[in-house]
Amino acid sequence: MFAYAKYGKRFAVYAEFSVELGGRPFFELNTCNGETIVNIPYGQIILTPGDILRAETESHDGKEQDNDIPSPSARVAED
């Protein structure tokens, strides 16, 4: 089971709980790319600060993220 909640541009929380994650570690705190990762038994919680969320939205400038996908009119039908 997983859940993702984004609170505007303030912060975001991702939580995942699964038997596959295992019972260890009991509690572990890490950081990666500015995000805080909390590992608990059978679960993982990732906290993303607002600075990272704002940086991601500003870098796109309203442009599409999938620019490498050709438009339907540019596709050629194969026979």
mmCIF file as gemmi writes it, N, C-alpha and C atoms, coordinates in Angstrom:
data_model
loop_
_atom_site.group_PDB
_atom_site.id
_atom_site.type_symbol
_atom_site.label_atom_id
_atom_site.label_alt_id
_atom_site.label_comp_id
_atom_site.label_asym_id
_atom_site.label_entity_id
_atom_site.label_seq_id
_atom_site.pdbx_PDB_ins_code
_atom_site.Cartn_x
_atom_site.Cartn_y
_atom_site.Cartn_z
_atom_site.occupancy
_atom_site.B_iso_or_equiv
_atom_site.pdbx_formal_charge
_atom_site.auth_seq_id
_atom_site.auth_asym_id
_atom_site.pdbx_PDB_model_num
ATOM 1 N N . MET Axp A 1 ? 0.843 -1.15 0 1 0 ? 1 A 1
ATOM 2 C CA . MET Axp A 1 ? 0 0 0 1 0 ? 1 A 1
ATOM 3 C C . MET Axp A 1 ? 0.904 1.233 0 1 0 ? 1 A 1
ATOM 4 N N . PHE Axp A 2 ? 0.521 2.243 -0.784 1 0 ? 2 A 1
ATOM 5 C CA . PHE Axp A 2 ? 1.286 3.467 -0.789 1 0 ? 2 A 1
ATOM 6 C C . PHE Axp A 2 ? 0.352 4.666 -0.86 1 0 ? 2 A 1
ATOM 7 N N . ALA Axp A 3 ? 0.869 5.808 -0.454 1 0 ? 3 A 1
ATOM 8 C CA . ALA Axp A 3 ? 0.099 7.052 -0.491 1 0 ? 3 A 1
ATOM 9 C C . ALA Axp A 3 ? 1.054 8.193 -0.782 1 0 ? 3 A 1
ATOM 10 N N . TYR Axp A 4 ? 0.561 9.173 -1.532 1 0 ? 4 A 1
ATOM 11 C CA . TYR Axp A 4 ? 1.342 10.362 -1.853 1 0 ? 4 A 1
ATOM 12 C C . TYR Axp A 4 ? 0.471 11.572 -1.578 1 0 ? 4 A 1
ATOM 13 N N . ALA Axp A 5 ? 0.989 12.509 -0.829 1 0 ? 5 A 1
ATOM 14 C CA . ALA Axp A 5 ? 0.248 13.742 -0.523 1 0 ? 5 A 1
ATOM 15 C C . ALA Axp A 5 ? 1.174 14.923 -0.761 1 0 ? 5 A 1
ATOM 16 N N . LYS Axp A 6 ? 0.687 15.868 -1.535 1 0 ? 6 A 1
ATOM 17 C CA . LYS Axp A 6 ? 1.454 17.071 -1.824 1 0 ? 6 A 1
ATOM 18 C C . LYS Axp A 6 ? 0.673 18.255 -1.281 1 0 ? 6 A 1
ATOM 19 N N . TYR Axp A 7 ? 1.316 19.056 -0.463 1 0 ? 7 A 1
ATOM 20 C CA . TYR Axp A 7 ? 0.68 20.201 0.167 1 0 ? 7 A 1
ATOM 21 C C . TYR Axp A 7 ? 1.159 21.48 -0.514 1 0 ? 7 A 1
ATOM 22 N N . GLY Axp A 8 ? 0.579 21.744 -1.689 1 0 ? 8 A 1
ATOM 23 C CA . GLY Axp A 8 ? 0.971 22.909 -2.467 1 0 ? 8 A 1
ATOM 24 C C . GLY Axp A 8 ? 2.435 22.829 -2.821 1 0 ? 8 A 1
ATOM 25 N N . LYS Axp A 9 ? 3.128 23.944 -2.647 1 0 ? 9 A 1
ATOM 26 C CA . LYS Axp A 9 ? 4.566 23.971 -2.894 1 0 ? 9 A 1
ATOM 27 C C . LYS Axp A 9 ? 5.349 23.951 -1.59 1 0 ? 9 A 1
ATOM 28 N N . ARG Axp A 10 ? 4.669 23.588 -0.482 1 0 ? 10 A 1
ATOM 29 C CA . ARG Axp A 10 ? 5.324 23.556 0.832 1 0 ? 10 A 1
ATOM 30 C C . ARG Axp A 10 ? 6.148 22.29 1.019 1 0 ? 10 A 1
ATOM 31 N N . PHE Axp A 11 ? 5.506 21.115 0.872 1 0 ? 11 A 1
ATOM 32 C CA . PHE Axp A 11 ? 6.211 19.848 1.012 1 0 ? 11 A 1
ATOM 33 C C . PHE Axp A 11 ? 5.324 18.724 0.481 1 0 ? 11 A 1
ATOM 34 N N . ALA Axp A 12 ? 5.929 17.565 0.3 1 0 ? 12 A 1
ATOM 35 C CA . ALA Axp A 12 ? 5.206 16.381 -0.151 1 0 ? 12 A 1
ATOM 36 C C . ALA Axp A 12 ? 5.648 15.197 0.698 1 0 ? 12 A 1
ATOM 37 N N . VAL Axp A 13 ? 4.739 14.247 0.886 1 0 ? 13 A 1
ATOM 38 C CA . VAL Axp A 13 ? 5.01 13.056 1.679 1 0 ? 13 A 1
ATOM 39 C C . VAL Axp A 13 ? 4.608 11.84 0.859 1 0 ? 13 A 1
ATOM 40 N N . TYR Axp A 14 ? 5.515 10.871 0.76 1 0 ? 14 A 1
ATOM 41 C CA . TYR Axp A 14 ? 5.229 9.594 0.123 1 0 ? 14 A 1
ATOM 42 C C . TYR Axp A 14 ? 5.44 8.514 1.17 1 0 ? 14 A 1
ATOM 43 N N . ALA Axp A 15 ? 4.454 7.67 1.364 1 0 ? 15 A 1
ATOM 44 C CA . ALA Axp A 15 ? 4.557 6.587 2.345 1 0 ? 15 A 1
ATOM 45 C C . ALA Axp A 15 ? 4.21 5.271 1.665 1 0 ? 15 A 1
ATOM 46 N N . GLU Axp A 16 ? 5.021 4.262 1.93 1 0 ? 16 A 1
ATOM 47 C CA . GLU Axp A 16 ? 4.794 2.931 1.361 1 0 ? 16 A 1
ATOM 48 C C . GLU Axp A 16 ? 4.954 1.9 2.47 1 0 ? 16 A 1
ATOM 49 N N . PHE Axp A 17 ? 4.007 0.985 2.529 1 0 ? 17 A 1
ATOM 50 C CA . PHE Axp A 17 ? 4.058 -0.103 3.495 1 0 ? 17 A 1
ATOM 51 C C . PHE Axp A 17 ? 3.842 -1.415 2.754 1 0 ? 17 A 1
ATOM 52 N N . SER Axp A 18 ? 4.746 -2.361 2.981 1 0 ? 18 A 1
ATOM 53 C CA . SER Axp A 18 ? 4.678 -3.64 2.278 1 0 ? 18 A 1
ATOM 54 C C . SER Axp A 18 ? 5.463 -4.689 3.056 1 0 ? 18 A 1
ATOM 55 N N . VAL Axp A 19 ? 5.025 -5.907 2.966 1 0 ? 19 A 1
ATOM 56 C CA . VAL Axp A 19 ? 5.739 -7.024 3.597 1 0 ? 19 A 1
ATOM 57 C C . VAL Axp A 19 ? 7.096 -7.213 2.924 1 0 ? 19 A 1
ATOM 58 N N . GLU Axp A 20 ? 7.194 -6.883 1.639 1 0 ? 20 A 1
ATOM 59 C CA . GLU Axp A 20 ? 8.445 -7.046 0.891 1 0 ? 20 A 1
ATOM 60 C C . GLU Axp A 20 ? 9.559 -6.126 1.387 1 0 ? 20 A 1
ATOM 61 N N . LEU Axp A 21 ? 9.218 -5.037 2.069 1 0 ? 21 A 1
ATOM 62 C CA . LEU Axp A 21 ? 10.237 -4.134 2.593 1 0 ? 21 A 1
ATOM 63 C C . LEU Axp A 21 ? 10.953 -4.731 3.806 1 0 ? 21 A 1
ATOM 64 N N . GLY Axp A 22 ? 10.352 -5.687 4.47 1 0 ? 22 A 1
ATOM 65 C CA . GLY Axp A 22 ? 10.995 -6.392 5.571 1 0 ? 22 A 1
ATOM 66 C C . GLY Axp A 22 ? 10.895 -5.695 6.91 1 0 ? 22 A 1
ATOM 67 N N . GLY Axp A 23 ? 11.279 -6.408 7.939 1 0 ? 23 A 1
ATOM 68 C CA . GLY Axp A 23 ? 11.177 -5.918 9.296 1 0 ? 23 A 1
ATOM 69 C C . GLY Axp A 23 ? 12.374 -5.11 9.763 1 0 ? 23 A 1
ATOM 70 N N . ARG Axp A 24 ? 13.403 -5.041 8.969 1 0 ? 24 A 1
ATOM 71 C CA . ARG Axp A 24 ? 14.594 -4.286 9.339 1 0 ? 24 A 1
ATOM 72 C C . ARG Axp A 24 ? 14.813 -3.186 8.343 1 0 ? 24 A 1
ATOM 73 N N . PRO Axp A 25 ? 15.36 -2.096 8.688 1 0 ? 25 A 1
ATOM 74 C CA . PRO Axp A 25 ? 15.817 -1.685 10.002 1 0 ? 25 A 1
ATOM 75 C C . PRO Axp A 25 ? 14.65 -1.227 10.87 1 0 ? 25 A 1
ATOM 76 N N . PHE Axp A 26 ? 14.886 -1.2 12.169 1 0 ? 26 A 1
ATOM 77 C CA . PHE Axp A 26 ? 13.829 -0.756 13.075 1 0 ? 26 A 1
ATOM 78 C C . PHE Axp A 26 ? 13.535 0.722 12.858 1 0 ? 26 A 1
ATOM 79 N N . PHE Axp A 27 ? 14.58 1.519 12.714 1 0 ? 27 A 1
ATOM 80 C CA . PHE Axp A 27 ? 14.427 2.949 12.407 1 0 ? 27 A 1
ATOM 81 C C . PHE Axp A 27 ? 15.728 3.421 11.787 1 0 ? 27 A 1
ATOM 82 N N . GLU Axp A 28 ? 15.626 4.043 10.606 1 0 ? 28 A 1
ATOM 83 C CA . GLU Axp A 28 ? 16.813 4.543 9.925 1 0 ? 28 A 1
ATOM 84 C C . GLU Axp A 28 ? 16.441 5.83 9.205 1 0 ? 28 A 1
ATOM 85 N N . LEU Axp A 29 ? 17.288 6.822 9.316 1 0 ? 29 A 1
ATOM 86 C CA . LEU Axp A 29 ? 17.038 8.125 8.715 1 0 ? 29 A 1
ATOM 87 C C . LEU Axp A 29 ? 18.159 8.422 7.731 1 0 ? 29 A 1
ATOM 88 N N . ASN Axp A 30 ? 17.807 8.679 6.46 1 0 ? 30 A 1
ATOM 89 C CA . ASN Axp A 30 ? 18.776 8.977 5.41 1 0 ? 30 A 1
ATOM 90 C C . ASN Axp A 30 ? 18.326 10.198 4.637 1 0 ? 30 A 1
ATOM 91 N N . THR Axp A 31 ? 19.234 10.77 3.855 1 0 ? 31 A 1
ATOM 92 C CA . THR Axp A 31 ? 18.882 11.828 2.923 1 0 ? 31 A 1
ATOM 93 C C . THR Axp A 31 ? 19.439 11.461 1.559 1 0 ? 31 A 1
ATOM 94 N N . CYS Axp A 32 ? 18.698 11.838 0.525 1 0 ? 32 A 1
ATOM 95 C CA . CYS Axp A 32 ? 19.12 11.571 -0.842 1 0 ? 32 A 1
ATOM 96 C C . CYS Axp A 32 ? 18.513 12.647 -1.731 1 0 ? 32 A 1
ATOM 97 N N . ASN Axp A 33 ? 19.349 13.385 -2.452 1 0 ? 33 A 1
ATOM 98 C CA . ASN Axp A 33 ? 18.9 14.45 -3.344 1 0 ? 33 A 1
ATOM 99 C C . ASN Axp A 33 ? 18.027 15.474 -2.619 1 0 ? 33 A 1
ATOM 100 N N . GLY Axp A 34 ? 18.331 15.754 -1.387 1 0 ? 34 A 1
ATOM 101 C CA . GLY Axp A 34 ? 17.59 16.742 -0.62 1 0 ? 34 A 1
ATOM 102 C C . GLY Axp A 34 ? 16.322 16.229 0.027 1 0 ? 34 A 1
ATOM 103 N N . GLU Axp A 35 ? 15.966 14.979 -0.204 1 0 ? 35 A 1
ATOM 104 C CA . GLU Axp A 35 ? 14.776 14.389 0.398 1 0 ? 35 A 1
ATOM 105 C C . GLU Axp A 35 ? 15.177 13.601 1.636 1 0 ? 35 A 1
ATOM 106 N N . THR Axp A 36 ? 14.3 13.552 2.607 1 0 ? 36 A 1
ATOM 107 C CA . THR Axp A 36 ? 14.539 12.792 3.829 1 0 ? 36 A 1
ATOM 108 C C . THR Axp A 36 ? 13.801 11.466 3.724 1 0 ? 36 A 1
ATOM 109 N N . ILE Axp A 37 ? 14.516 10.377 3.945 1 0 ? 37 A 1
ATOM 110 C CA . ILE Axp A 37 ? 13.951 9.03 3.833 1 0 ? 37 A 1
ATOM 111 C C . ILE Axp A 37 ? 13.981 8.381 5.209 1 0 ? 37 A 1
ATOM 112 N N . VAL Axp A 38 ? 12.826 7.952 5.676 1 0 ? 38 A 1
ATOM 113 C CA . VAL Axp A 38 ? 12.697 7.295 6.973 1 0 ? 38 A 1
ATOM 114 C C . VAL Axp A 38 ? 12.303 5.842 6.712 1 0 ? 38 A 1
ATOM 115 N N . ASN Axp A 39 ? 13.166 4.921 7.107 1 0 ? 39 A 1
ATOM 116 C CA . ASN Axp A 39 ? 12.879 3.495 6.971 1 0 ? 39 A 1
ATOM 117 C C . ASN Axp A 39 ? 12.428 2.96 8.321 1 0 ? 39 A 1
ATOM 118 N N . ILE Axp A 40 ? 11.283 2.305 8.32 1 0 ? 40 A 1
ATOM 119 C CA . ILE Axp A 40 ? 10.723 1.682 9.521 1 0 ? 40 A 1
ATOM 120 C C . ILE Axp A 40 ? 10.347 0.26 9.16 1 0 ? 40 A 1
ATOM 121 N N . PRO Axp A 41 ? 10.052 -0.586 10.135 1 0 ? 41 A 1
ATOM 122 C CA . PRO Axp A 41 ? 9.676 -1.956 9.804 1 0 ? 41 A 1
ATOM 123 C C . PRO Axp A 41 ? 8.476 -2.003 8.841 1 0 ? 41 A 1
ATOM 124 N N . TYR Axp A 42 ? 8.687 -2.684 7.73 1 0 ? 42 A 1
ATOM 125 C CA . TYR Axp A 42 ? 7.671 -2.885 6.701 1 0 ? 42 A 1
ATOM 126 C C . TYR Axp A 42 ? 7.179 -1.584 6.08 1 0 ? 42 A 1
ATOM 127 N N . GLY Axp A 43 ? 7.991 -0.527 6.161 1 0 ? 43 A 1
ATOM 128 C CA . GLY Axp A 43 ? 7.545 0.742 5.6 1 0 ? 43 A 1
ATOM 129 C C . GLY Axp A 43 ? 8.677 1.688 5.283 1 0 ? 43 A 1
ATOM 130 N N . GLN Axp A 44 ? 8.342 2.673 4.457 1 0 ? 44 A 1
ATOM 131 C CA . GLN Axp A 44 ? 9.288 3.715 4.088 1 0 ? 44 A 1
ATOM 132 C C . GLN Axp A 44 ? 8.507 5.007 3.879 1 0 ? 44 A 1
ATOM 133 N N . ILE Axp A 45 ? 9.023 6.096 4.404 1 0 ? 45 A 1
ATOM 134 C CA . ILE Axp A 45 ? 8.387 7.405 4.265 1 0 ? 45 A 1
ATOM 135 C C . ILE Axp A 45 ? 9.418 8.353 3.665 1 0 ? 45 A 1
ATOM 136 N N . ILE Axp A 46 ? 9.028 9.054 2.602 1 0 ? 46 A 1
ATOM 137 C CA . ILE Axp A 46 ? 9.911 10.003 1.943 1 0 ? 46 A 1
ATOM 138 C C . ILE Axp A 46 ? 9.297 11.392 2.056 1 0 ? 46 A 1
ATOM 139 N N . LEU Axp A 47 ? 10.06 12.318 2.626 1 0 ? 47 A 1
ATOM 140 C CA . LEU Axp A 47 ? 9.61 13.7 2.796 1 0 ? 47 A 1
ATOM 141 C C . LEU Axp A 47 ? 10.371 14.584 1.808 1 0 ? 47 A 1
ATOM 142 N N . THR Axp A 48 ? 9.641 15.296 0.963 1 0 ? 48 A 1
ATOM 143 C CA . THR Axp A 48 ? 10.245 16.18 -0.022 1 0 ? 48 A 1
ATOM 144 C C . THR Axp A 48 ? 9.978 17.624 0.395 1 0 ? 48 A 1
ATOM 145 N N . PRO Axp A 49 ? 11.033 18.415 0.618 1 0 ? 49 A 1
ATOM 146 C CA . PRO Axp A 49 ? 10.816 19.806 1.036 1 0 ? 49 A 1
ATOM 147 C C . PRO Axp A 49 ? 10.335 20.682 -0.123 1 0 ? 49 A 1
ATOM 148 N N . GLY Axp A 50 ? 9.781 21.817 0.22 1 0 ? 50 A 1
ATOM 149 C CA . GLY Axp A 50 ? 9.231 22.723 -0.774 1 0 ? 50 A 1
ATOM 150 C C . GLY Axp A 50 ? 10.259 23.269 -1.742 1 0 ? 50 A 1
ATOM 151 N N . ASP Axp A 51 ? 11.514 23.412 -1.309 1 0 ? 51 A 1
ATOM 152 C CA . ASP Axp A 51 ? 12.551 23.922 -2.206 1 0 ? 51 A 1
ATOM 153 C C . ASP Axp A 51 ? 12.698 23.047 -3.441 1 0 ? 51 A 1
ATOM 154 N N . ILE Axp A 52 ? 12.642 21.752 -3.265 1 0 ? 52 A 1
ATOM 155 C CA . ILE Axp A 52 ? 12.77 20.828 -4.391 1 0 ? 52 A 1
ATOM 156 C C . ILE Axp A 52 ? 11.526 20.881 -5.266 1 0 ? 52 A 1
ATOM 157 N N . LEU Axp A 53 ? 10.354 20.96 -4.663 1 0 ? 53 A 1
ATOM 158 C CA . LEU Axp A 53 ? 9.118 21.039 -5.445 1 0 ? 53 A 1
ATOM 159 C C . LEU Axp A 53 ? 9.072 22.307 -6.293 1 0 ? 53 A 1
ATOM 160 N N . ARG Axp A 54 ? 9.483 23.427 -5.723 1 0 ? 54 A 1
ATOM 161 C CA . ARG Axp A 54 ? 9.483 24.691 -6.468 1 0 ? 54 A 1
ATOM 162 C C . ARG Axp A 54 ? 10.519 24.657 -7.585 1 0 ? 54 A 1
ATOM 163 N N . ALA Axp A 55 ? 11.667 24.05 -7.343 1 0 ? 55 A 1
ATOM 164 C CA . ALA Axp A 55 ? 12.712 23.972 -8.365 1 0 ? 55 A 1
ATOM 165 C C . ALA Axp A 55 ? 12.249 23.135 -9.546 1 0 ? 55 A 1
ATOM 166 N N . GLU Axp A 56 ? 11.508 22.051 -9.286 1 0 ? 56 A 1
ATOM 167 C CA . GLU Axp A 56 ? 11.018 21.189 -10.37 1 0 ? 56 A 1
ATOM 168 C C . GLU Axp A 56 ? 9.981 21.918 -11.218 1 0 ? 56 A 1
ATOM 169 N N . THR Axp A 57 ? 9.078 22.659 -10.605 1 0 ? 57 A 1
ATOM 170 C CA . THR Axp A 57 ? 8.045 23.337 -11.379 1 0 ? 57 A 1
ATOM 171 C C . THR Axp A 57 ? 8.607 24.525 -12.14 1 0 ? 57 A 1
ATOM 172 N N . GLU Axp A 58 ? 9.601 25.207 -11.607 1 0 ? 58 A 1
ATOM 173 C CA . GLU Axp A 58 ? 10.199 26.336 -12.297 1 0 ? 58 A 1
ATOM 174 C C . GLU Axp A 58 ? 11.036 25.891 -13.485 1 0 ? 58 A 1
ATOM 175 N N . SER Axp A 59 ? 11.64 24.712 -13.425 1 0 ? 59 A 1
ATOM 176 C CA . SER Axp A 59 ? 12.488 24.243 -14.518 1 0 ? 59 A 1
ATOM 177 C C . SER Axp A 59 ? 11.673 23.858 -15.75 1 0 ? 59 A 1
ATOM 178 N N . HIS Axp A 60 ? 10.391 23.52 -15.581 1 0 ? 60 A 1
ATOM 179 C CA . HIS Axp A 60 ? 9.574 23.113 -16.726 1 0 ? 60 A 1
ATOM 180 C C . HIS Axp A 60 ? 8.984 24.306 -17.472 1 0 ? 60 A 1
ATOM 181 N N . ASP Axp A 61 ? 8.785 25.419 -16.804 1 0 ? 61 A 1
ATOM 182 C CA . ASP Axp A 61 ? 8.253 26.634 -17.418 1 0 ? 61 A 1
ATOM 183 C C . ASP Axp A 61 ? 6.977 26.392 -18.21 1 0 ? 61 A 1
ATOM 184 N N . GLY Axp A 62 ? 6.153 25.477 -17.758 1 0 ? 62 A 1
ATOM 185 C CA . GLY Axp A 62 ? 4.88 25.229 -18.424 1 0 ? 62 A 1
ATOM 186 C C . GLY Axp A 62 ? 4.997 24.408 -19.693 1 0 ? 62 A 1
ATOM 187 N N . LYS Axp A 63 ? 6.167 23.928 -20.022 1 0 ? 63 A 1
ATOM 188 C CA . LYS Axp A 63 ? 6.352 23.125 -21.235 1 0 ? 63 A 1
ATOM 189 C C . LYS Axp A 63 ? 6.033 21.67 -20.93 1 0 ? 63 A 1
ATOM 190 N N . GLU Axp A 64 ? 5.727 20.932 -21.975 1 0 ? 64 A 1
ATOM 191 C CA . GLU Axp A 64 ? 5.446 19.509 -21.79 1 0 ? 64 A 1
ATOM 192 C C . GLU Axp A 64 ? 6.71 18.785 -21.37 1 0 ? 64 A 1
ATOM 193 N N . GLN Axp A 65 ? 6.541 17.785 -20.543 1 0 ? 65 A 1
ATOM 194 C CA . GLN Axp A 65 ? 7.687 17.012 -20.089 1 0 ? 65 A 1
ATOM 195 C C . GLN Axp A 65 ? 8.109 15.973 -21.113 1 0 ? 65 A 1
ATOM 196 N N . ASP Axp A 66 ? 7.182 15.498 -21.921 1 0 ? 66 A 1
ATOM 197 C CA . ASP Axp A 66 ? 7.47 14.432 -22.882 1 0 ? 66 A 1
ATOM 198 C C . ASP Axp A 66 ? 7.658 15.022 -24.273 1 0 ? 66 A 1
ATOM 199 N N . ASN Axp A 67 ? 8.675 15.856 -24.442 1 0 ? 67 A 1
ATOM 200 C CA . ASN Axp A 67 ? 8.91 16.49 -25.732 1 0 ? 67 A 1
ATOM 201 C C . ASN Axp A 67 ? 9.426 15.513 -26.775 1 0 ? 67 A 1
ATOM 202 N N . ASP Axp A 68 ? 9.957 14.358 -26.361 1 0 ? 68 A 1
ATOM 203 C CA . ASP Axp A 68 ? 10.501 13.41 -27.312 1 0 ? 68 A 1
ATOM 204 C C . ASP Axp A 68 ? 9.431 12.533 -27.956 1 0 ? 68 A 1
ATOM 205 N N . ILE Axp A 69 ? 8.207 12.609 -27.514 1 0 ? 69 A 1
ATOM 206 C CA . ILE Axp A 69 ? 7.118 11.822 -28.096 1 0 ? 69 A 1
ATOM 207 C C . ILE Axp A 69 ? 6.55 12.602 -29.279 1 0 ? 69 A 1
ATOM 208 N N . PRO Axp A 70 ? 6.57 12.006 -30.488 1 0 ? 70 A 1
ATOM 209 C CA . PRO Axp A 70 ? 6.073 12.73 -31.653 1 0 ? 70 A 1
ATOM 210 C C . PRO Axp A 70 ? 4.559 12.911 -31.584 1 0 ? 70 A 1
ATOM 211 N N . SER Axp A 71 ? 4.096 13.985 -32.191 1 0 ? 71 A 1
ATOM 212 C CA . SER Axp A 71 ? 2.653 14.244 -32.227 1 0 ? 71 A 1
ATOM 213 C C . SER Axp A 71 ? 1.986 13.24 -33.157 1 0 ? 71 A 1
ATOM 214 N N . PRO Axp A 72 ? 0.69 13.008 -33.012 1 0 ? 72 A 1
ATOM 215 C CA . PRO Axp A 72 ? 0 12.037 -33.87 1 0 ? 72 A 1
ATOM 216 C C . PRO Axp A 72 ? 0.123 12.361 -35.356 1 0 ? 72 A 1
ATOM 217 N N . SER Axp A 73 ? 0.188 13.626 -35.708 1 0 ? 73 A 1
ATOM 218 C CA . SER Axp A 73 ? 0.305 13.985 -37.129 1 0 ? 73 A 1
ATOM 219 C C . SER Axp A 73 ? 1.703 13.681 -37.683 1 0 ? 73 A 1
ATOM 220 N N . ALA Axp A 74 ? 2.695 13.571 -36.825 1 0 ? 74 A 1
ATOM 221 C CA . ALA Axp A 74 ? 4.045 13.283 -37.281 1 0 ? 74 A 1
ATOM 222 C C . ALA Axp A 74 ? 4.309 11.793 -37.423 1 0 ? 74 A 1
ATOM 223 N N . ARG Axp A 75 ? 3.43 10.963 -36.924 1 0 ? 75 A 1
ATOM 224 C CA . ARG Axp A 75 ? 3.609 9.518 -37.019 1 0 ? 75 A 1
ATOM 225 C C . ARG Axp A 75 ? 3.254 9.033 -38.403 1 0 ? 75 A 1
ATOM 226 N N . VAL Axp A 76 ? 4.003 8.079 -38.88 1 0 ? 76 A 1
ATOM 227 C CA . VAL Axp A 76 ? 3.775 7.511 -40.203 1 0 ? 76 A 1
ATOM 228 C C . VAL Axp A 76 ? 3.248 6.09 -40.022 1 0 ? 76 A 1
ATOM 229 N N . ALA Axp A 77 ? 2.157 5.799 -40.683 1 0 ? 77 A 1
ATOM 230 C CA . ALA Axp A 77 ? 1.577 4.462 -40.587 1 0 ? 77 A 1
ATOM 231 C C . ALA Axp A 77 ? 2.457 3.46 -41.325 1 0 ? 77 A 1
ATOM 232 N N . GLU Axp A 78 ? 2.688 2.347 -40.663 1 0 ? 78 A 1
ATOM 233 C CA . GLU Axp A 78 ? 3.492 1.289 -41.271 1 0 ? 78 A 1
ATOM 234 C C . GLU Axp A 78 ? 2.569 0.292 -41.94 1 0 ? 78 A 1
ATOM 235 N N . ASP Axp A 79 ? 2.91 -0.082 -43.156 1 0 ? 79 A 1
ATOM 236 C CA . ASP Axp A 79 ? 2.105 -1.076 -43.905 1 0 ? 79 A 1
ATOM 237 C C . ASP Axp A 79 ? 2.762 -2.417 -43.899 1 0 ? 79 A 1
